[in-house]
Amino acid sequence: MKWTSIAAIWALFWVLSAFLVMPFGVKTHDEVGKEKVPGQSLSAPANFNPRRLLARASVLSTALFWLYYANYVNRWITIKDLDIGPLLGL
């Protein structure tokens, strides 16, 4: 596998991971006890930390990529194993 393919696949896993880990650990102003700004949404985060998001997403995406790469090398699950013909009515 070329390094460009590795980078592209890892980036796709990173974006997916960022959306997966984004809601964990975030609290609203009511939960933290802070005062809200007038016009602020009730669900706006009070303690959003982008560095924590970057770190969590990077760790998760790296783990997912290595699982993908191990499957790519060892051929544990192939396209032949995914028989979706009956689902499509074929």
C-alpha positions in Angstrom: 0.0 0.0 0.0 1.4 3.4 -1.0 2.0 6.0 1.7 -0.5 8.4 0.1 -3.2 5.7 0.4 -2.2 5.2 4.0 -2.5 9.0 4.7 -5.8 9.3 2.9 -7.4 6.3 4.7 -6.0 7.5 8.1 -7.5 11.0 7.4 -10.9 9.4 6.7 -10.7 7.5 10.0 -9.7 10.7 11.8 -12.7 12.6 10.6 -15.0 9.8 11.6 -13.3 9.5 15.0 -13.5 13.3 15.6 -17.3 13.1 15.2 -17.5 10.0 17.3 -15.5 11.5 20.3 -16.8 15.1 20.1 -19.8 14.7 22.5 -17.8 12.9 25.3 -16.9 14.9 28.3 -18.6 18.1 27.2 -20.9 19.8 29.7 -23.4 22.6 29.3 -23.3 25.9 31.2 -26.1 24.6 33.5 -24.2 21.4 34.3 -21.0 23.4 35.1 -22.8 26.2 36.9 -21.6 29.0 34.7 -23.8 32.0 33.7 -25.1 32.0 30.1 -24.5 34.8 27.6 -27.8 36.4 26.4 -29.0 34.7 23.2 -26.8 31.6 23.8 -28.2 28.2 23.0 -29.1 26.0 26.0 -26.9 23.2 24.6 -23.8 25.3 24.0 -20.7 23.6 25.5 -19.1 25.4 28.5 -15.9 23.3 28.6 -15.1 22.5 25.0 -11.4 21.7 24.6 -10.1 21.3 21.0 -6.8 19.8 22.1 -8.5 17.0 23.9 -10.7 16.4 20.9 -7.6 16.3 18.6 -5.8 13.9 20.9 -8.8 11.5 21.4 -9.6 11.5 17.6 -5.9 10.8 16.8 -5.6 7.9 19.1 -8.9 6.3 18.0 -8.2 6.9 14.3 -4.7 5.3 14.6 -6.2 2.3 16.4 -8.9 1.9 13.7 -6.4 2.4 10.9 -4.1 -0.4 12.3 -7.1 -2.7 12.5 -8.0 -1.9 8.9 -4.3 -2.4 7.8 -4.0 -5.7 9.7 -7.2 -6.9 7.9 -5.8 -5.6 4.6 -2.5 -7.6 5.0 -4.0 -10.8 6.6 -7.3 -10.9 4.6 -9.5 -11.7 7.6 -12.6 -10.2 6.0 -12.8 -9.9 2.2 -15.4 -8.7 -0.2 -16.4 -12.3 -0.8 -17.3 -12.6 2.9 -19.7 -9.8 2.6 -22.5 -11.4 0.7 -25.0 -8.6 0.3 -26.7 -10.1 -2.8 -29.7 -11.3 -0.8 -30.1 -7.9 0.8 -30.2 -6.3 -2.6 -32.7 -8.9 -3.9 -30.1 -10.4 -6.3 
